[in-house]
Protein backbone atom coordinates (compact mmCIF):
# COMPACT_ATOMS: atom_id res chain seq x y z
CA UNK A 1 0.00 0.00 0.00
CA UNK A 2 1.33 3.42 -0.97
CA UNK A 3 1.51 6.19 1.57
CA UNK A 4 -0.22 9.39 0.54
CA UNK A 5 2.07 11.42 2.81
CA UNK A 6 4.85 11.29 0.21
CA UNK A 7 2.58 13.03 -2.29
CA UNK A 8 1.32 15.63 0.18
CA UNK A 9 3.86 18.28 -0.87
CA UNK A 10 2.78 17.92 -4.50
CA UNK A 11 -0.88 18.39 -3.63
CA UNK A 12 -0.40 21.45 -1.41
CA UNK A 13 2.95 23.08 -2.07
CA UNK A 14 4.25 25.44 0.58
CA UNK A 15 4.37 29.04 -0.47
CA UNK A 16 6.11 31.92 1.25
CA UNK A 17 3.01 34.00 0.51
CA UNK A 18 0.91 32.12 3.09
CA UNK A 19 2.00 34.37 5.95
CA UNK A 20 -0.15 37.46 6.57
CA UNK A 21 1.46 40.76 5.72
CA UNK A 22 2.22 43.40 8.33
CA UNK A 23 -0.73 45.45 7.08
CA UNK A 24 -3.07 42.47 7.45
CA UNK A 25 -1.81 41.80 10.97
CA UNK A 26 -2.33 45.47 11.85
CA UNK A 27 -5.89 45.32 10.51
CA UNK A 28 -6.61 42.20 12.56
CA UNK A 29 -5.16 43.81 15.67
CA UNK A 30 -7.26 46.95 15.06
CA UNK A 31 -10.43 44.83 14.70
CA UNK A 32 -9.63 42.54 17.65
CA UNK A 33 -11.97 44.33 20.12
CA UNK A 34 -14.86 43.82 17.70
CA UNK A 35 -13.89 40.20 17.10
CA UNK A 36 -13.84 39.55 20.86
CA UNK A 37 -17.21 41.31 21.30
CA UNK A 38 -18.66 39.12 18.53
CA UNK A 39 -17.28 36.02 20.25
CA UNK A 40 -18.82 37.07 23.58
CA UNK A 41 -22.20 37.58 21.92
CA UNK A 42 -22.00 34.21 20.17
CA UNK A 43 -21.04 32.53 23.45
CA UNK A 44 -24.07 34.05 25.16
CA UNK A 45 -26.39 33.02 22.33
CA UNK A 46 -24.99 29.50 22.04
CA UNK A 47 -25.45 28.96 25.77
CA UNK A 48 -29.23 29.25 25.40
CA UNK A 49 -29.76 27.33 22.17
CA UNK A 50 -31.08 24.19 23.84
CA UNK A 51 -33.02 25.78 26.69
CA UNK A 52 -35.18 28.75 27.50
CA UNK A 53 -33.03 31.70 28.51
CA UNK A 54 -33.19 32.73 32.14
CA UNK A 55 -33.23 36.35 33.25
CA UNK A 56 -29.47 36.16 33.77
CA UNK A 57 -29.00 34.76 30.24
CA UNK A 58 -31.08 37.57 28.76
CA UNK A 59 -29.00 40.16 30.62
CA UNK A 60 -25.80 38.52 29.41
CA UNK A 61 -27.02 38.62 25.79
CA UNK A 62 -28.15 42.26 26.09
CA UNK A 63 -24.82 43.23 27.65
CA UNK A 64 -22.92 41.44 24.89
CA UNK A 65 -25.02 43.16 22.19
CA UNK A 66 -24.47 46.58 23.77
CA UNK A 67 -20.73 45.93 24.02
CA UNK A 68 -20.61 44.81 20.38
CA UNK A 69 -22.46 47.93 19.23
CA UNK A 70 -20.27 50.20 21.37
CA UNK A 71 -17.08 48.68 19.97
CA UNK A 72 -18.41 48.88 16.42
CA UNK A 73 -19.31 52.55 16.93
CA UNK A 74 -15.87 53.25 18.38
CA UNK A 75 -14.08 51.61 15.45
CA UNK A 76 -16.25 53.42 12.91
CA UNK A 77 -15.58 56.75 14.61
CA UNK A 78 -11.84 56.03 14.62
CA UNK A 79 -11.93 55.15 10.93
CA UNK A 80 -13.91 58.30 10.13
CA UNK A 81 -11.49 60.44 12.12
CA UNK A 82 -8.52 58.88 10.34
CA UNK A 83 -10.18 59.46 6.96
CA UNK A 84 -10.97 63.09 7.83
CA UNK A 85 -7.41 63.68 9.02
CA UNK A 86 -6.02 62.39 5.72
CA UNK A 87 -8.20 64.74 3.63
CA UNK A 88 -6.38 67.72 2.12
CA UNK A 89 -6.99 70.96 3.94
CA UNK A 90 -8.28 69.14 7.02
CA UNK A 91 -11.87 69.27 5.72
CA UNK A 92 -14.23 66.89 7.43
HULINFEN-V575164 format. One record per residue. N is the residue number from 1. OMEGA is omega in whole degrees, 0 to 359 (999 if undefined). Layout:
# HULINFEN-V575164
n=N omega=OMEGA
n=N omega=OMEGA
This chain:
# HULINFEN-V575164
n=1 omega=180
n=2 omega=177
n=3 omega=179
n=4 omega=182
n=5 omega=180
n=6 omega=181
n=7 omega=185
n=8 omega=181
n=9 omega=179
n=10 omega=182
n=11 omega=181
n=12 omega=181
n=13 omega=179
n=14 omega=179
n=15 omega=177
n=16 omega=180
n=17 omega=181
n=18 omega=180
n=19 omega=177
n=20 omega=179
n=21 omega=178
n=22 omega=179
n=23 omega=178
n=24 omega=177
n=25 omega=177
n=26 omega=179
n=27 omega=178
n=28 omega=180
n=29 omega=179
n=30 omega=181
n=31 omega=185
n=32 omega=177
n=33 omega=178
n=34 omega=178
n=35 omega=180
n=36 omega=177
n=37 omega=176
n=38 omega=179
n=39 omega=178
n=40 omega=178
n=41 omega=178
n=42 omega=177
n=43 omega=180
n=44 omega=181
n=45 omega=179
n=46 omega=182
n=47 omega=184
n=48 omega=181
n=49 omega=187
n=50 omega=179
n=51 omega=177
n=52 omega=181
n=53 omega=176
n=54 omega=178
n=55 omega=178
n=56 omega=177
n=57 omega=180
n=58 omega=177
n=59 omega=179
n=60 omega=179
n=61 omega=178
n=62 omega=180
n=63 omega=180
n=64 omega=177
n=65 omega=179
n=66 omega=179
n=67 omega=179
n=68 omega=180
n=69 omega=179
n=70 omega=180
n=71 omega=179
n=72 omega=178
n=73 omega=180
n=74 omega=181
n=75 omega=178
n=76 omega=178
n=77 omega=177
n=78 omega=180
n=79 omega=179
n=80 omega=179
n=81 omega=179
n=82 omega=178
n=83 omega=180
n=84 omega=180
n=85 omega=182
n=86 omega=180
n=87 omega=179
n=88 omega=179
n=89 omega=179
n=90 omega=180
n=91 omega=180
n=92 omega=999
